[in-house]
Each structure stands twice: as structure tokens, then as C-alpha cells.
């Protein structure tokens, strides 16, 4: 294997990471029907604590922000206590963990809330595809358009979730601003046709992201805040008339506020690393002043090359971590990797979740 510092310690933002490998956020849908995490989540993340940084699955900041059945939240005291099991387990194993905070927006479903409230959105536009509900996959619904005062309140929801994340013992938070969820659907002009202070100009479309980010920074400080961006993805029906300009503007706003981490998804989600009309994510990474985590369908060879070329500070792996809880050790030793069963990706019990053994357990 080519010499690399991928497996060496990395210090940033007052944190000493074991290596430059991150666990990418992965929706596993193993929480309770009301979004409560528990012992299973604690074991899942503990098993993967050898990564330099763990980033959790998307955690909803409000009941109407859940983007699928059995996805967790961080908006009540029971959820705080549930996530404390995870942070305690990860820290006892020597790991570090950030909570990814999320509002699904129009990619939610009325069946996921106790009062049957329809999803919310910047505009009256049904998302393509289907929502994962307790009854299975069903088409997305026509969302309700948020009034200006309601948009202003979204940032406060994220702030409360960040305060809960601190209470639960997380080392930092990540703002989920990708894949057509609420923040992303305001930012890009695919559907945002608003005429108020949250629509029209790029400054206005980015306003919700910036206001939310400011709230997270007040709670954790910029060094312990990450932002996830995916400029090349079409997930959730997203696109932009000037993608390069939109995301350069966002990066500049992150720099102004001293954001410590950028999680950059380079390709089109679950499709390809290099879309035909892809913008230059290397240029965006170089524009950012904090630590850059690159993400999307990485192999060991690609990760080593990313570090050798200094295009990123860390590399995130997602699906490979599902079947290989000790992925760092396997990559370092060149050991065989387990391909996880796709029918266990989302929902279910501990099968396909916490029962994949480490190498030391199968020798």
C-alpha cells in the first residue's frame, strides 16, 4: 500500500482524531416510531468508534422534520437521554461523534407526525419519489408553504436541537444542508419561487442556512460546527441555475463565521461520483478555510490519493462501514471487506445493524 497519513492522528479545532477517516451519516431507521434512540444505536456507533470522527445519521430537529419512519429526533428530553447512551459508549471507546441535525422539509410525510401535519416547504411543489413510512414507501405529498414568520422560527428549532446535542454529550454538530431537504430546498432555485426575504436573490435563498448556522455557532462555537453540502446532487429534485456561484457564496459565508468543518459530497447521491454537468468540488474545497471532509463512493485507493494530493483533510466512508464496523483496520491491513445486505439498510432489528463481526471476532 502506498504510504499515506490517512491512518495517522489528525488534530483540528481542539480535537485529536485517531485518523483521517470519518463515518459518513447513514440513515439506518432503527429508532422507535416516535424517534427515540436507545441501546442499539449506542452499540452501532461504539462498534465504529475507531474512525477519527463519527457523524450520526440525520437527526430531526422537530417532529415535522423527520424524513422517514423510525428515524431519530433530538427535540425532547427522552431523546436526549437516548443519545447520551451513544455518546457515552463512543467516548468510552475513545471515539468522537458529531450529531447531524436535519429538517426533511417536503421530503417528510404526514404519517410521521402525531397530528398528521403535512410536510412544509419553501414552495408548493411535490417532491419526486417516495417517503419511507411505517406502511412502506408512499408518494410524497403536496407540502404546505411556510409563511415568513414560520421560516424565521426554523433556525430556533435547530438551536434547540443543538442545545440538546450538547446536553447529550456530542462533540459537535453538523448542519444537514443537502439532498433536497429543507435547508437545501431554500438554497437552490429549483423550486424556491418565494418573493419574501427568503427567496429571489442568492443572498435571500441562503438566508435560512446562514441564520441557522449562526444559531448552531452560538451553542457550540464555530470550531465544533460542520456543514454538509452536495452541490452536484439531484436528490430530492434539486438543481440550480448557477450551481458554482451558489455554493461559492455559501463557502464564503462559512468562512466569515469561522465554521470548522465542511463535509463535501462530491457526486450525485447514490448515482455517480462524476455527473456529466458536475461543478469543480475541488475548487470549493480549496476555498474553504477549515477542515474538509470529502465524501462519496470512496475506495481505499481514492482516499489515499485524496490525501496525497492534499485535496481534503479527511475522507468519509458510508456504506462500507455498514458491514465492516472495524473498517479502519480492514482498510489499513488490506483485508477483505464485507458487502452488507441491502435489504437490511433501512429499518428492522439488530440483524444487519449490529451483528456484523469485526475481524478479530472471526479469526
N, C-alpha and C positions, 0 to 999 in steps of 0.2 A: 504494500500500500504506500502511496506517495506520502511523504512527510507532511504533516498538517498540524495546525494548532486547534483543529475542530474539537479535539478531545481534551484540551488543556483548560485550566481555570480562566475565567474572564471576570474582571471587576468593572462595574459600572453603576453609577447612581447610588453609591454606598452599599451595593450588594456584591458579594463574592459568589459567582456562579461556578458550579463544578466543571462546566464545559460550555461550549458554544452551541449546544443542541437544545432546541425548545420543543415541548409538546404543543402542537397546534390545537386550537379549540376544536373539539369534536362533539357534536350533538350525539348523545347516546340514548336519551329518552328513558332513563331508569329512575327518575324521581317519582314521587307519588302523584296521584291525579290532581292534587292541589299544589304541586310544585315543591314538595318538601324533600330535600336530600337527606341521606342518612348514612348508615354504616357501609352500604355497598359503594357509595361514592367515595367514602374515606378509604376503603380498601383499593378501589380502582386507581385513585391518584397516588396513594402510597406505593403501589407496585411500580409506578412510573417516575418515582421521585429522583431517579438517577439522572434525569435530564437537567440541564443547567437551569431551565426555567419552565415551569408548568403554567399553561394558560388554560383556564377552565373552559368547559362547554359554555355556550351562551346562557346567561342567567338573566331572566326577565326582571325589569325594574318595577313592573306593575302587573296586575292580573291580566289586563288587556294587552300587555306586551308580549305574552307568551306566543311563541311561533310554532307550537306543536304540542301534542299530548305528552304528558309525563316529562316535560321539560321543567327545570327548576327555576325558582324565583329567589329574590333577596329583598322582599318587601315586608316581611313580618318577623316577629321575634322567633317563632318556631323555625323558620328557615335560617335565621342567624345561628341558632343553636345547632341545626343540622350541618351547616357548613363549617362550624367550629370543629366538628369531628374530623372533617377533611384537612383543615389547616393544621390541626394538632398532629395528625398522622403523617402529613408530609414533612412538617418541621422535625418530628421525631426521627424521620428517615434521612434528615439532612438536606431536604429539598426546599425550594422557594416556589411560591404559587401566586399568580395574579388572577383576579376574578374578571371574567369578560362580561361587561354589562350591556344589556340588549333590550331594545324595544322592537318587536317584529312589525309594527305598523299594519299595513294592509295584508301582510303575509301571516296574519293570525286568523282566528275563526271564532265565531260567536259561541260555539260549543265549549270553548276553553275557559270561559268566564262563568261565574256563578249566576250572573244576572242575564246571560245571553246577549251581552252588548256586542254589536257588530264591530269589526276592526276599524281602526282610524287611519287616515292617510292625508297627505297634503292636497290630494285631488280625487275627484270621483272617477276612478279608473280601476277596473277589476284586474288583479294580477293574473298572469298566465300560470297554469299549473294547478296543483292541488295542495291542500293543507292536510297534515297528518293529525287526525283526531282519534279519539278512543274508539270510534266506529270504523276507523280505516281512513284511507285517502278520499277526500271530497273536494270538489272545485272550490276555489277561493270565492268569497262573496264580494258584492259591491260594498266598498268601505264608506264610512261616514267621514266627511271632510271636517278636519279640525278648525274651529274658529281661532282667530288670532290669540285670544286670551288663553285658549287651551294649549296652543303651541308654546306659549311662554311658560306654561306650567310643566312641560315635559322635562326641561332641564332640572327642575326641582325634584322630579321623580328619580332622575339619575343621581342627584346629590344624596337623596335619602338612601338609595341603594349603596352608594359609595360609603356613606357613614355606617351602614350595616356591614359592608365588607370589612371595614376597619374593626368593628366590634367582633366580627367573626375570625379575625386574625390573619387576613390576607396581607401579603407583602406589597400589593399594589393592585391597580385596576386597569382594565383595557376597555376603551370605548369601541363598541362594535359599530362600525360605520360602513358596512359593505353589504353586498348581495341583495339589494333591493329592500332592506329593512328600513325602519322609519327615518333614521338619520340620512341614509343613502338616498332615499326617495325624495327627500327635500333637496339634497345637494345637487343632484343631476337633473337635467331639464327634460328627461324622457316623459315625465308625467306632471312635474311641478309647473302648473299654469296659474299660480296664485298672483294676485295683484297687491297683496299687503306687504309688510316688511319682511316676509319670509319667502317671497317669490320674485321672479323677474330677473334682476341683475345677479351676477355671480356672488357679490357680497351678500345680497339678501338670501340667496339659496343656501349659502354656507353659514348663515346666522345661527341656525339651530345647533349645528355642530360646534360652532365656536362658543355659544352660550353654555352648552352642555359641558364642554371641555373646561371652561372656566370654573364651573361648579365642582368638577372632579378634582381639579388642581387645588381648590381651596381646602378640600378634605385631605388629600394625600400628598400634595406638593407635586410640582411638575415632574420631578425625577422618578416618581413612582406611578406615573400615568403613561399608558401606552394607547396608541390609536391604531386600529386595523383598517386598512384601505385596500380596495381591489379595483383599480381603475379599468382593468381590461375585462372584467366580468360582465356578462349579460344576465346573470342570475336575477330573478325577480322582475324581469322585463326592463332592466335598466340600460340606459345608454346616455350619451351626452353629445351635444353638437360640437364641443371643443374640449375633449377629454384632457388633453395635455395641459391646457390653460386652467381648467377647473382644479386639477389635482396639484399643479404647481402652486396655485393660490392657497390651497389647503395646507400644503407643506410649509409655506411661508408663515401661515397663522400658527402652526405648531411650533415653529422656531421662535416666533415672537413670545410665546408663552412658556418656553423652556420645557416642552414636553420631552420626556426622557427616552421614549421608545416608539418606534414605528414598525408595525407588523405589516409587511407589504406582500399581498397576494399578487403574484406576477401574471398569472394566466387567467383563463376563463374557468370559473369554478367547475370542477369535476369533468371538464371537457378537454382542454389542451393548455399547455404551457405557453404556446405562441399563436394566439389568434391572428388571422390574416391582417386585421387592422390594428394590431397592438401598438400602444404607445411605448416609449422607451422608459421602462420602470427603473433601469439603471440610473438614468438621469434624475429621476425623482429621489432615489436612494441617496445619490451624491448630494442632492440639495438639502437633505435633512441633516441637522446638526447633532442629533442624539444617536442612540444605538439603533441599527437597522436589523430587523429580523426578516429574512426572505422566506417565502413560503409558496409552495405549490408543486406537487409531484416530484419532489427531490429524491434522487438516489444518493448513495454514498459518494460516488464519483462527482456528481454535480455539486454536492455540498463541499467537498474538498476543493473543487475548482472555485467555488464562490469565495472561500476563504483565501485561497492562493492569490486570487485576483483582487482581494480586498473589496469586493462588491457588497459585502454585508458583514455585520459583526456576529450574527448568529443565523442558523438555519433551522427552520421548524419542520418537523415531520408529523404527519397526521395519521393516515390510515395504517401506516407501518407500525405505529405504536399500539394499534388495537390488538393484534395477535402476538406482539412482541413487547411485553411490558419492560423487559430489560434491553430495549432496542439499542441504547448507547453501547453496551458491552458487545452486543452482536455486531454492530457496525464496526467497532474498533477492532474486533478479532476476525472480521470477515466470515462470521458464522452464518449458517443457513437461516433464512427468515421464514416465519410462518405467515401464510396468507389467510387472513381472517375470513370467516364465513360471512358473506354479505347479508344473509337473512337474519343475522344477529347484530347488525349495525345499530338498529333503532328499536327500542322497546324490548320488553321481555324480562327475564330473570337474570341471575348471575351467569347463566350459560352464555358464552360468547362475550362476556363482560369482564369478569374477574377470575375466570378459570383457565386462562392461558398461562402455562407454566414458564418460569424463567429457565434459562439453560442449566443452571446449577441444580434445578429440580428434576431434570430429565436425564441427567448423566448417571 
